[in-house]
Amino acid sequence: MRIEGLEKYQRRNRKGYFDGLSPVAQHRAREWLSRFVQRRQACGQKLPQWKYAILVGQAKRLALNPPTSEWGRSMHAKKGGYAVQREYRMEGRNPLAGVTAPRAQPASPVLPRAPSPPSDGPRLLLPGFVATIYRGVGVAGKR
């Protein structure tokens, strides 16, 4: 099934998949792409056009932003965290039970305030300041 509206986006790269990259980045991207394709062929998987296009995009991304040791360490830590979570689930433990228990309880009811005595007008607080009632709330302001 062909979509006519997408024809202009197909076969755009006459000069190659990595045309906009520097020569060094192009070389790295080709290496990444060949590694991806060889991995698929070694497993006996067919490589349809849509999957090849995704691999080209990944090769370009990795050529421009290669993975660093910091990235590797963060992935290792994430994998360890997932392993610990899986272990806790198998044991039936919840390490956050003590923290989440108070949040699960209903909030204590708010007690009503004692009514304030009616005022005859503004009260003096400090020299130059006056207390007034605004919508039931005492407000202090300058005179």
N, C-alpha and C positions, 0 to 999 in steps of 0.2 A: 504494500500500500504506500503510495507516494503522496506527500503533502506538497502541493504546488507552492504554497506560501513560503516553504522552507528551501526551495530550490536555490535561491540566491546565496544561502549560507553554506551550501554543499560545494565541495571541491574548490575552496577559496584559496588554499595555500599551494599555489603552483611552484613556489620556490622551496617548499619544504615545511615540515611541521614546526620547526623551531626558527622560523625566519626572523622574528624580531629580537632574537637573543644575540649576545656577543659570541664570537667564535669559541671562546673557552666554555661558555655556558651551553652552547649548542653541542659541543663534544660531550660534556657531562650529561646533558639531557639524552643524547643518543645512547650513552652507556646505560643510563637508568632504563630507557625503553627496551634496549636489547635484553637486559637482565629480566625485566618483567615478561617479555615475550618468551624467552627461553624457559622461564619458570612454568609458564602455561603449557608450552610444548612438552616439557619433561613430564608433566602430569597427564599428558594426553588430552588436554582440553582444547576444544576449538576456540578460535578467537574471532568472534563476530566484529563487524565494523564498529558498532556502538561501544563495545568493550575496549577495542583498540583506541578509540578516540578518548575514552576515559584514561587509559594508560598514558597516552600522549600528554594529556593535561597534568597527570601526576608526575610524569618525568620532567616536565617543564617546571612545575612547582618545586620539585626536589633539586633541580639544577640551580634554581635561583635562591632557594632557602634550604640548604642542606641541613639535615638533622645534626644537632650539636650534642655534646656529652651531657649538657644540662637537660636537654629534652629526654635523653635516654634515662637519666637519673629520675626525672619526674615520672616517666612511664613505669619504671621499676617500682617506685614508691606507690603508684596507683595500683599496680598489679598486687603488691603486698597488702594494700588496704582492702582490695576486693577479696583476697584470700582469707584475711582475718574475718571479714564480714561473713563469708561463706562458712567458716569454722564456727563462728558464734551461732549462726542459724542452725547448723547441724546439732550443736549442743543445746539449743533452746535458750540461750542466754540473750539478754537484752542489756548491753552496757549502759544504755541511757535511761534505764527504767527509773532511777532515782531523780533524774532531771526532768523527765516528762510527766511524772506522777502529779506534781503540784499543778501543772498546767491542765491536766485532764479533769481536775476537780472543779466543780462550779464555783464561781466567784462568790465571795461573801456579800450579803446584801448591804447596800448603803443605808446607813441609819439616817433618818431625817434630822435636820438641825432644829435646835430650839428656836422658836421665833424671837426675833430681836425686838426690843421695846420700840414702840412708835416714836419717831423723832418729830420735834416741832419745827425743824428746819435744819440748816447746816450747823454742825458742831465744829468748834475750833479745836484743831489738833496742836499745831505749832503756830507761832506767829506767822501769818501770811498764808497758811494752808487751811482748807476747809474740807470736811468729809460730807459727802452727799450720797444719797441712795439713787443708783441708776439701774433700773430693771431688777431690783431686788438685791443688787450687789453694792456693797460700800465702795466708793471711789474717793480717793484723796486727790485734791488738785489745788492749784494756786488760786488765790482770790482774785 
